[in-house]
Amino acid sequence: MKTAAEIYDVLHGILENDFEIDPADINLDANLYQDLDLDSIDAVDLVVKLREITGKKIDPDAFKQVRTVQNVVSEIEKLVN
């Protein structure tokens, strides 16, 4: 998982399967909280899942500014590359 497209595919799968979000609602511009209806507990769960997949420690502070699916992809891309 190195390219933005690969990261997006993995993230899309997590949002769809683990958070039961309609795949039609998931796109790069989707706001995690407003459009996808995640709450702060979901956000923590998402960080944990991404940590398991990447094997990298994810700084919670880096994710405080994350609002959209694109933001998540960008942060993970920085971590793994």
One Martini backbone bead per residue (centre of mass of N, CA, C, O) as a GRO file, in nm:
protein
   81
    1MET     BB    1   0.082   0.047   0.031
    2LYS     BB    2   0.154   0.359  -0.151
    3THR     BB    3  -0.066   0.470  -0.301
    4ALA     BB    4  -0.342   0.659  -0.306
    5ALA     BB    5  -0.522   0.443  -0.438
    6GLU     BB    6  -0.460   0.215  -0.237
    7ILE     BB    7  -0.549   0.364   0.016
    8TYR     BB    8  -0.838   0.419  -0.074
    9ASP     BB    9  -0.925   0.124  -0.105
   10VAL     BB   10  -0.883   0.048   0.191
   11LEU     BB   11  -1.059   0.267   0.317
   12HIS     BB   12  -1.318   0.192   0.174
   13GLY     BB   13  -1.339  -0.091   0.300
   14ILE     BB   14  -1.355  -0.001   0.593
   15LEU     BB   15  -1.605   0.183   0.573
   16GLU     BB   16  -1.791  -0.036   0.460
   17ASN     BB   17  -1.738  -0.287   0.662
   18ASP     BB   18  -1.692  -0.153   0.959
   19PHE     BB   19  -1.912   0.109   0.918
   20GLU     BB   20  -2.151   0.075   0.714
   21ILE     BB   21  -2.103   0.234   0.447
   22ASP     BB   22  -2.208   0.360   0.171
   23PRO     BB   23  -2.030   0.345  -0.117
   24ALA     BB   24  -2.169   0.599  -0.255
   25ASP     BB   25  -2.058   0.803  -0.017
   26ILE     BB   26  -1.764   0.736  -0.103
   27ASN     BB   27  -1.522   1.000  -0.120
   28LEU     BB   28  -1.274   1.233  -0.122
   29ASP     BB   29  -1.491   1.472  -0.027
   30ALA     BB   30  -1.583   1.333   0.214
   31ASN     BB   31  -1.713   1.384   0.520
   32LEU     BB   32  -1.676   1.205   0.802
   33TYR     BB   33  -1.907   1.353   0.979
   34GLN     BB   34  -2.130   1.455   0.779
   35ASP     BB   35  -2.146   1.233   0.542
   36LEU     BB   36  -2.056   0.955   0.721
   37ASP     BB   37  -2.126   0.967   1.036
   38LEU     BB   38  -1.896   1.006   1.219
   39ASP     BB   39  -1.736   0.973   1.522
   40SER     BB   40  -1.495   0.985   1.760
   41ILE     BB   41  -1.489   0.676   1.794
   42ASP     BB   42  -1.459   0.606   1.497
   43ALA     BB   43  -1.192   0.756   1.456
   44VAL     BB   44  -1.030   0.576   1.645
   45ASP     BB   45  -1.089   0.310   1.498
   46LEU     BB   46  -0.959   0.398   1.233
   47VAL     BB   47  -0.672   0.439   1.339
   48VAL     BB   48  -0.633   0.148   1.434
   49LYS     BB   49  -0.669   0.013   1.159
   50LEU     BB   50  -0.440   0.171   1.014
   51ARG     BB   51  -0.217   0.070   1.201
   52GLU     BB   52  -0.243  -0.230   1.133
   53ILE     BB   53  -0.189  -0.198   0.823
   54THR     BB   54   0.087  -0.018   0.835
   55GLY     BB   55   0.264  -0.041   1.112
   56LYS     BB   56   0.209   0.251   1.214
   57LYS     BB   57   0.234   0.523   1.397
   58ILE     BB   58  -0.036   0.730   1.489
   59ASP     BB   59  -0.091   1.059   1.524
   60PRO     BB   60  -0.355   1.206   1.665
   61ASP     BB   61  -0.288   1.502   1.587
   62ALA     BB   62  -0.291   1.454   1.277
   63PHE     BB   63  -0.614   1.377   1.296
   64LYS     BB   64  -0.756   1.644   1.390
   65GLN     BB   65  -0.759   1.776   1.084
   66VAL     BB   66  -0.934   1.559   0.981
   67ARG     BB   67  -1.225   1.548   0.739
   68THR     BB   68  -1.148   1.380   0.490
   69VAL     BB   69  -1.066   1.131   0.288
   70GLN     BB   70  -0.823   1.279   0.165
   71ASN     BB   71  -0.680   1.335   0.434
   72VAL     BB   72  -0.628   1.042   0.504
   73VAL     BB   73  -0.464   0.964   0.259
   74SER     BB   74  -0.238   1.175   0.303
   75GLU     BB   75  -0.141   1.080   0.584
   76ILE     BB   76  -0.074   0.787   0.503
   77GLU     BB   77   0.123   0.854   0.277
   78LYS     BB   78   0.333   0.989   0.461
   79LEU     BB   79   0.388   0.739   0.642
   80VAL     BB   80   0.465   0.512   0.405
   81ASN     BB   81   0.692   0.716   0.243
   0.00000   0.00000   0.00000
